[in-house]
Amino acid sequence: LFQTKRTSRGTAVDLHYWIGRDSSQDEQGAAAVYVTQLDSALRGSPVQHREVQGHESETFQSYFRNGIIYKKGGVASGFKHVETNMYNIKRLLHVKGKKHVSATEVALSWDSFNKGDVFLLDLGKVLIQWNGPSCSIAEKSRGLALARSIRDSERGGRAQIGIIDEEKSSPDLMQIMRMVLGERHGELRDAIPDTKADELQKANVRLYHVYEKDNDLVVQEIATRPLTQDLLQHEDCYILDQGGFKIYVWRGKASSPEEKKAAFTRAVGFIQAKGYPSSTNVEVINDGAESAMFKQLFQSWTEKNETQGLGKVYTTGKIAKVEQVKFDITQLHARPELAAEQRMVDDASGEIEVWRIEDLEMKPVNPKTYGQFYGGDCYLVLYTYLRSGRPHYILYMWQGRHASVDEVTACALNAIELDKRHGDEAVQVRVTMGKEPTHFLAIFKGKLVIYEGGTSRAQQGTPEPAIRLFQVRGTDEMNTKATEVPARASSLNSNDVFLLTTSQVCYLWCGKGCSGDEREMAKMVADIISKRDKHTILEGQEPAEFWEALGGKAPYASEKRFQEKITHYQPRLFECSNQTGRFIMTEVVGFCQEDLDEDDVMLLDTWEEIFLWVGKGSNTYERNEAIASAKEYLKTHPAGRDLATPIILVKQGYEPLNFTGWFNAWDPYKWSDGKSYEEMKNSLGDVSAISEIKVDLNNINLNKTTLSIPILAGASTASASSEYKSHLNHSTSTSSPSPLPNGEGIYSREVLMNKTVDELPEGVDPTKKEYYLSDADFHDIFGKSKDEFYQMPKWKQQNEKKQYGLF
């Protein structure tokens, strides 16, 4: 399987070879040879993946959004036979997974079932979905999506679907299952736990150097977590072992052709030597064409001459201060991706309210001191802004480094209460002292001052220090912050402005690397910190009193600071789960808004912050554990992440721009229009309510469909011809709709597209021209099934119909 995708650096190529469970060693070897040949033809640019049935990588699984079906047998040849008649089918599919679904064909027997998974009995023109009593809503929804996909893709929309959620409430469908599978004896097997690697396993990264020595292959361990990019030398090859979960082979540009060719062989040999399962996933990557997954195993990753964001360039071998390019704040709503990139929700012009946690309660802070935060306190900051004419809220929980555990806990509990007062709509942001997000800086308009210790309470116990030193960084009101640092010379840095306050004077020390804008912002902050006279002094021209106040001269950082931008981050989306007793996350590769399941808590990692998206249908346990899960994720990340990274809690339907900007084509109306699992199930009709079902169990012929099972909503009646209609024993009002004008009700696209009412065939509804297309034509024109099309908002349907001449 070969995939090319566009990235910020051009194009990236992924090359996968897939190994079936029953494939021979010769076939596996031949596949590896072909991959090597393709790699050579593409001049070593692809990322190569070895995929084993049932253990495919997230990247591979992401290509098949409706799921993967494993069929019995092999190629249709003289050796192994594959059934090709799409209606001459009788099989049982075991469906597993909530995000990445796979369906394995299993024996037609009750012995194949268990209480925790979805099973699909496929009888050609009839599909019966049996949901285990321990199944989650997400698993049921994915199972239904797969059933509909089989119906639409393999059966041309002419299959009928029935669902069994509770066996007692679906006697008719159970009758059919017993007829096919026989009577069930004894209890069903218990749910089979998912065997996914947990984060602790994935965090255990080890780097091995692979080289030849005296005609022998040597594999030597050289480093463990956290890994750094400089460990990889261009002349050599390396194996990175991610806790046995995945094996990476990195091939240096200057390594020999023989070494490059042997990459897969060495990886498989390494797996065998370590005693890992033969199904362990392998990814072979080339120097300069690393995958995002690989880069994120390292503490930082920089690309040569890569332009970052708004004109920031990294050049190897040079130390340079990169000028920060100002961005136009008015572009945020027009370009949500800019809001995400700049970490800005809006232009920071909203209203602010600040409370301090005192005696475990919220006490209002004097507005005159807004922006001054003390390390011994915890604060709640409520930011209110208007969007589309209605208020939106962001609730920041600022936690001082020296605040007590009780105060930190009280801060979180009071945040929940404050959120409730605002309709549970607020975006909650956990802010650790010193790691304030960009938007937090902006709302205080350059007046943000962080005091190392102490408190802003009236009954402050300890007197303020006579001498204090503050580091000021920022060029305008949107990005300036003053942070207290130890009052000694070693704290200075030539790139910044520092404020030194004494009992007589306040010095503005301007380092050689600071700009005029930075000096102006420091003057504004100085008026907040001290009422004393201000003396501006340049680096190298300090009076003796300055050094005396700092306890004497000492070496300090004087090299020009390279403002390094992490280049390897690529946003990653995970579904969170604690169902196995350990924290497990399932990654969604190539994610979109559709992947945000209403019944889940999702984690979006953008490197500089962690978003937790809480679906409306998620359970209380998942919601309560969300923050703890995010902290666990940071703690166990193989790159050794900063535990103070801001964690942002976002509620479904109240997503801010800096969240939606990470998703292409965000639809704000999706939540009001999307169908839940229960709605999709109900659209099938209530099978048990059809009183006149008659199944001849003795003479049944499933492929002639003598069963009355309702047709899934969205499978157009036009595509369900009379041959496939259910036959009732008695004539009732529940019989299938009568066929459309031409028996099939299907017309060619030429007859329907760009035609006036008078030019349409007789009986065609001019407001629903698309309804009369065949399923194949419909999918070819719209790029989606009819079912998916009719789930879209009405205005979107109209726009697409106009676009394709079917309005």
N, C-alpha and C positions, 0 to 999 in steps of 0.2 A: 504494500500500500504506500502510495507516494502522495505527499501533500506539500504544496507551496503556499506560504502566507506572507503578506507584507508586514514589515516592521518599520520602526523609526530609522533603522539602519539599512533599509533596502528590502531584500526578500530572504526568508528563512525556509529551508527545505527539511522536511521530516521524512525519513525512509523507514518503513516498518516491515519486518518479516514475521509472519505469524505461524506458530507451530501448533498444529492440532494434537490433541491428547493421544491419538492413535497413529500419528505419522511415524514413518520409519527413520532410522538414523541417516540413511542415504538421502532421504528427502530433506531432512533438516540441514545436512551438510551442503546439499546443492543450493538450498535457499540462501545460506550464508555466502556461498561463492558468488551468486548472482548479485547479492547486496554489495559485495566488495567491488564487483565489476561496475555496477551502477555508480558507486561512490567515486571510482576512478574517472568515469565518464563525466561526472559532475565536478571534477577537480577537488574532491574532498570537502565540498561545502555542506552536504547533508548531515543532520544529526540522525544517527542510525539506532533503531530500536529493535531489540529481540523480544517478541511477545509470545507468551505461552498461554494456551487456552485456559481460561478461568483466572488468569493472573495478569491481565493486560494492564498497561500503564494508563494513567488518567488521560494522557494525551490521546492515546488510541481510542479509548472509550468515548472521548468527547466528540469523535466524528459521527457516532451513531446515537443521536439524541433520543431516539425511541427505543433503543436497546439492541443487544446482540443476541441472535438466536443460533445456538449450536445444534446442527443437524447430525443425525446418525449417518454413518457411512462416509464415503469420500466422493471423488469425481465420478461422473456417470461414465464408467468405462467397463471393460470386460472383467475387471477385478472386483470393483465395488459398485453397487447399483444405487442410484439416487432416484427417488420417485419424482416424476416431472408433471404428472397430471395434478393441477392445483386443487381440484375438488376431490380427488381420490385419496383422501387423507384421513388418518385416524392416529392421532399422536397425543401424548401428554407432555406439556412443557412445564418445567420447574423454574419459576421466575424468582430471581433474587436481586436485592439491591434497591436503594431508595433514590440515589442520584444517578448512578450508572447501572442500568438494568441489564442483566443477562438472563437468557432463557435456555436451559439445557433440556434436550429431549431425554426423557426417562421412561422406564418400563410402565406399560399401561396396567397399573396395579395400585391398590390402596396402600401397598407397602412403600410406595414412592413418596407418599404424602407426609407432611409434618405440620404442627400447629402454628408455626411462625412464618410461613411463606405463602406466596400466591402460586396457584397451579392453574394452568390453562388447558382444558380439554378441547383439542382442535379436531372437529369432525368435518372439515371441509367447508360446508355451507353453514355450520353451526359452531360457535365458539362459546364455551361455558367457563367463566372465570370463578374459581373457588378460592375464597380468601380465608386463610387460617385464622382461628380465633385470636391469636396473639399478634396479628399483622397491625402495623401502624397505618394511619391514613395515607402517608406518603407512599408506602409500599403498594397499597390498594390503587392509588392514583396512577402510579407508574405501570402497574399491571394492566389497568384499563387502557392507558395510552398505548401499550404494546398490542393489546387485543385490537384496538382500533387501527393501529398501524398495519397489522396483518390483514384486517378486513379491507382497508383502503389500498394497500400496496400490492398484496398478493391475490386478493379475491375481487379486485375491481369494485369494491363497495357492496358486493353481493352476499356477504356473510351476515348472519344474525348473531347477536351477542346477548347472553344472559349472565347475570351475576348472582353468586351465592355468597352472601355475607354471613347469614346464619342459616344453618341447614334446615332448622325447623320451619323457618318462614319461606322456604323455597322448595316445597315438596315435589313440584312438577319437574324442576331441573334436577333435583336429587334422584328422581325416578330414572331420568335419562342416564345420569352418571352410574347408577347401580346396574343399569342394563349393559353399559359398556365395560365397567370395571368389575362387575359382580358384587355380591353382597359384602359388606365390610364386617370383619370379625375382630373384636378386640379394640383397644384404644389406639388412637393415632400417636405417632412419635412426637416427643416434645420438640420445641423450636430448636433449630440448629444455630448456635451463635455465629455471628460473622467473624471471620479470622483475619480482620484487618490489622495492620501494624498500628500500634499506638504511638503517640508523640515521643514518649521516652525512648522507644526503639529508634525512631527516625532521627532523634537528636544525637545518636551515637555515631558520629562520622569519623572515619579514619582514612588517612591518605597514605598510599603506598607508592614507592618509586619502583618502576619496572625497568630493568636494564640487563644487558648481557655481560657476563664475566667469565672468562675462560671457557667460552662455548656453552656456558650454563645460564639459564634464566634465573635472575635474582629478583625477588619481590620483597622489598624492605619497607617496613612502616616508618614514616618520617614525621607524622603530625596527627594530632587529634583536635577535636573542637576546642576553640573556634579556629577555623582555617583562614589563612590569608592568601591573597592572590599571588604574592611573590614566591610562594612555595613551588609554583609550576614553572619549570624551566623549558624553554622552547625546543631544546635539543632532545628531550626525553619524553617517555610516555608514563602515565600515572594511572593507578586504579584508585577510585574513591568508593569506599564501602560505607553505605548508609545503613548501618545496623543490620545488614542482611536483608533489608527491605528492598533495596535497589543497589545495583552496581554500575558505576560510571567508569568509562575508560576515556581518558583525555590524551589526545595525540598532539604532541608539540609540532610546530611548523617545520622544525629542522630535524625531526626524528627520521629514521631511515624508512624507505618504502616497505621493507620487510617487516619492520615493527608495526607499521600502520596496517598492513594486511593481516597480521596475526592478532589484531585487537580482540575480535570476538572469541577466537580460540583461547587467548589468555584469560579473558573474562570468565569463560566457562570452566577453564582449569582452576581459576581462583575460587569459583563457586564450589567446585568439587573438593578442593583442598580445605575449605572452611567448613565443609559439611552442610552447606546451605541446600535447600530444595532446588531441584533442577528447574523449577518454574520461576526462580528468581529473575526479576526484570533486569535487563541489561540495556544501557544507553551508551553508544560510542559517539564522542563529540570531538570536534576538531578545534585546534588553537585558532581563536578569532571568530568562531561560529558557535559559541557555547549557547546552550539552551537556558531559558530563564530559570528553570528548575535547578540547574547545576549552579548558576551564579548565586542563587539565594542560599546556598550552603556555605558561602564565604562571608566574612565580616563586612567586607566592602569590595566593590568591583568597579573598575574604571576602564573605559574604552578609549583607545587612541583616537584623538581628533573628533570625538563625538560631541555634537552640539546638544546642549541640554536646555530644554524649556525655551526661555526667551533670550536666546543669544549667548548662553554660557558655554564656553568651549574648554575642554580638558586637553592639554598637550603633555605628553610624557617627556620627562627630562628637563622640564622648565618649572621654575617657581614663579608664579605670577599671581597678583591679586586680581580676581575677576570682578569687573564692575557689575553691580546689580542693575539690571535693566528694569526700569519702572514699567508697570503694566497699567492699562486703562481700566479702572474699577468698573466703569459703566458697561464693559463688555461681558461681565459675569453672567447676566441673565441670557444674553444672546449666545454665549459660548460656555455651557456648563463644564466642558472639559477644562477650561481655564480656571474655573472655580475650584475644581478638584486639584489641578496641578498647583495652584497657588494656596490651597487650603483655606479659601475664603468663602464664607457662606453668603455674605453680601458686602456692601461698602462700609460696614461698621457704623452706620449712622443711627442705629436703633436706640432704644431706651435701656438704661442699666439700673438694676437694684442690687445692693450688696448687703449680706448678712454675715455676722461672725458667729461661730458656735461658742456659746458661753454657758457654762453649767448645763451642757448638753442640749441647750435650746438655741433657737435663732434670735439674735439681737441685731437690729438694724445698725448699719455703719453710717457715720456722719458723711453725707455726700461730699463734703469738702475734702475728705481723706480718701475718696474713691481712687483705687489704683495703688494704694500702699498696702503691701501684704507682709506679714510678720511670720517668720519660721516657726514660732511657737503656737500659731493659731490655725484653724481651718475656716474657710469662707465658702459661702454660696453666692454665686453671681448669676442673676437672671437677666438674660438679654432678650428683649422683645423687639421684633421687627415686622413690618408689613410685607406681605407677599400676596399678590392677586386680591388685594383689598381686605385681607383678614390677617390677624396677628399670628405669628409663629414664635416659638420659644426655644432658646438654648439655655440650659442650666449647667453652669460650670461648677464643679466641686473642687476647690483648690485646697490641697492638703500640705500643710507646713511640715518641713523635715523634722521639727522637734515637737510636733503636736502629739498628745497622748493617743494611745490606741482607742480609748473611749471616745475621744473627740473625733477621730477619723470615722469611727462607727456611727456616731451621732450625726456627723455630716452626711453620710450616705442615707441614714434613715429620714432625716429632715428633708433631704432632696426628694425622696419618694413622696413625702407629704406635700411638698411644694408642687411637685409634678401633678399630683392628684387635683390640687386646687386649680390647675390649668388644664383640666380635662384629659390628663394622661397623654398630652400631645408633645411635651417638651423633649428635645434631644438632650440627653444627659452626657456630659463630658467629664471624665475623671482627669484632673490636672495635678501632676506631681510637681512640687516646687522645683523650679529650674528648668522644667520641660514644658513651658507654656506654649500652646499652639499659636500659630500666626494670627488667627482671628481674635484670640484673647488679647494679644498685644494691641491689635488695631482698635478695639473698642475703648481702650483707655487713652487713646489719642497722644501717645508718646509720654504719658505720665506714669508709667508702670514702674514701681520701685519695689524690689524684693529685699527685705531685711533678713539677714541670716537667722537671727534669733529674736527673743523678746515677744511682746504681744502688744496689741493696740487697745487692750482693755484698760479701763480707768485705774483699776487697782494693781497696776503693774508692780511686781515685787522687786525686780533688780533694776538698778539705775542704768541708763543708756551709757555705752562706752564713750569716753571723751574723744577718742580718735577712731574714725571709721573710714573705710576705703570702699568705693563703689566703681564697678566697671560698667561703662555705658556703651551699648552697641545699638546701632540703628541710624538710618539716614533720613527718616521722615516720621510723621505721626503714626503711620501704619505699622512700623516695624521696630520701634525703639523700646528698649528695656534697660533698667539700671539694676544691677545685682550686687549685693554686698559680698565682698571677698575679704580674706584675712588682711589686716592692716600691716603688711610688710612688703618690702621692695620686690621680693620674688613673685608677687602677685601681678606685677605690671606686665604689659604687653605692648610692643611698639605699634600694633595695628589699631589700638583703641584709645578712647578718651577715658580718663579715670578722675573721679572726684574724691579728694581727701579732705575730710572735715575735721577741724580741731576746735577747741573752745574759743579761739580767736578768729579763725579765717577758714575759708573753703577754697582749696586749690583745684583748678581745672588743669590737669596734666594731659597734654596733647601729644600722643605718640607720633613718630615720624610717618607712620603709614596711614593715619586717619585723614579723612576728607573734610572739606569745609562744612558739608551737610552734617557730618557726625559731630563736629564741634558745636554747631548751632543747636542741635538736639540736646547735647550735654549741658549747654547753658540753661535750657528750659528746665531740665531735670534738677540742676543745681539749686534753683529757686525753691523746689519742693523739699529737697533734702536739708538745706541749711539757709538760715536767715542771715548768716555772717557775710562779711565782705567777700567778694569773689576775686580770686587772683588767677589769671591764665598764665601757665608756664609751659614752655615748649621742651620737648625731650632734649636733654643735653644742656639745658640752661637752668637747671633747678637750683634754688637757693639752699643753703645748708639746713635751714629750718624744715624744709620739705623732707630731707633724708632723716633728720632727727626724729620727726614725727613717725616715720616708718621703721625706726629702730636701726637706722644705718643702711648704707648702700649694700646691694646684693645682686647677683646675676639674675636676669629675667629674660623672657622670650622676646627676641628682637628680629627673628626672621620674618619675612613677609608671609602672611598666612595665605595659603591656597585654599579658597573656599570650595572645598571638595563637595561635589554633588554625587550622591550614591546613584550610579547609573544602572545597576543591575536590577533594581526593583521593577517588578511588573505586578500590578495588582493581582491578588489571588483570592478566590472565594471558596469558603468551606462550609459544609453543613456540620453543625456541632451535635455530638451525641455522647451520652454517658451510659448508654443502655447496657454495655458489657461490663460495667463496674469500673472501667478505666476510661479516661478522656480520649475519645476517638473522633477524628474529623475526616470527612470525605471531601476531597478537593473537586471543584467543578472547573475544568479547564475550558478556556474559550467561552467564559460565562456571559450571560445576558440577563435582562430583567426577568425573563421567564423562569430563570433558575432560583429566584427568590420564592421559596415555597411558603405559603401562608401558615402552614402547620409546623414551621421550623424556626429555629434561631440560626442565622447565618453569620459567619465571620468574614469580613472583607479586610485583608491586610494590604495597606498601601505603603508599608515600610515606616513612614513617619508617623502613622497613627493606625489604630485598630478600630474598625467599625463593627458593632454588633447590631445586626438588623433583626428586630423581633417581629415575627409574623403574628397576625391576629389570632391564629389558631394554635399557637405554640402553648404547651402546657406550663403550669405555674412553676414546676420544678426547673424546666429549661430556662424560663425567664429569670428565676432567682439565682440560678447558677451561671448565668451568662458572663458576668464580670469575672467570676472565679475562673471560668473556662478560658477567657481571654488572657488572664494573668498566667495560667498554666501553659497556654500556647507560647507566650513570650519566653517563659522560663525554660521551656524544653526546645526552643528553636535551635537548630544546629548552628546557626550563625552567631549565637551568643548575643541575643538581642537585649536592648536596653529595657529593663523592667519598668522604667518610668515613662515608657512610650504612652502618649495619651490614648485612652480607651473611650470611644464614643458610642453611646447607646441610642439607636435610631428606631422609632416605631413605624410600622407599616402604615403608609398613607401620609406620613409627616416627614418625608425624607428631605434633608437640606441639599442645596446645590452642590456642596463639596462632596456629597455622597453620590448623587445621581450623575454627576459629571464623569464618574468612572465607568458608566454604562452607556453603550451606544444607543441612540434613539430612545431615550427614556420616555415612557408613556404615562403621564400623570393620571390618566383615566383608567388604567388597567385594573386597579383594585376594585373599582365599582362595576366592572364589566366581566371580569374573569369568573369562570364557573368553578365551584368547589367540587370535591369528589362526590358529595351527596347529590348535588345538582346534576352532575353528569350521570350518576347512577339512576336518579329519578327520571331522567329523560329517556331511559330505556323503557319506562312503563313498569308497573307493578306486576311481575310475572304471577305471583300467587293470587292476584285479584282476578285473573282471567279464569272464569269458572268453567269454561267449556273446552279445556284442553283434553284431548283424547290421544293417548299414545298407545299404539298397538305394539306391546313389548314382544310379542311372539314373532310378528312378521315385519318388524321395523326395517326400513332401508334408509339409513341416515342420509345417504347422498341424494335421495329423491325428496328430502326435507318434508316428512309428514309430521313435523313438529310445529307447534304454534309457539314461537318465541318472538317477542317483540323486536322490531328493528331499531337499532340505536339511532337516537336523534342525530341528525347530521348526515346519516347515510341516506342520501336522497331517495325518495320513492321512485324517482325517475330511473335510478340505477338498479332497483329491485324489481325485476320483471316478474310476470305472473308465474313463471316456472319455479321461482324461489319463494313465492308467497306461502305463508302458513295456511294450512287447511283446518278449519274448525269442524268438529263433528256436527254441530248445529249452526245454523246461520245466526250470527249475532252482530251487534253494532260495533264490535271490536275487531272486525275483519280488516285486512290491510287496505290502504287507500287504493282506489281504482287507478289503473295505469293512465299515464298521460297520453295525449292525442295519437302518437304513432306507435302505441304499444310499449315501446321502450322509453319514449319521452326524451330521446337523445338526438341532438342535431349536430352537424359539423360546425366548426367555428366560423367558416365562411358564410353560413346561412344566418349567423347571429351577430357577428361583429360589425359595428358601424352601419347598422340597418335602422331605418325609420320604422314606426309602428306598422305602416302599410306594407313594408317589405318583409315583415316577419311571417313565418309559417302560421297557419291558422291554429288558434288555441294557445299560442305562446304568450305568457304574461310579459308585457314589455318592461315591467319594473323588475323582473327577475330573469333577464336573458341568460345570465351566467348559470342559472339553475339547470338549464337544458343541455349544457356541455357534458361530454363524457368525462369520467374521472381523470383519464389520462390527459385530455385536452385542458381540463380545468387546472390540473397541477402544472402542466407545461406553461400555461399563460400566467397564472397567479403565483406559482412557486410554492403552493401549499394546497392541502386538501380542502374539500368543501366544508368539512367539519371545522377545521381551523379558521377558515374564512368567516363562517357565520358566528364564530365566537368573538370576532373583532367588534369594536364599537361601530355603530351604524355609519358615522361620518367617515370612518376609515374604509369601510366597504364601498361607500359611494365614490370616494376619491380613487380607489383602485379600479372600480368599474369604469369611471370616466377615462382613466389612463389607458385602459385596454379596449375602449370602444364598445363597452357593454352596458352603458348607462341608459 
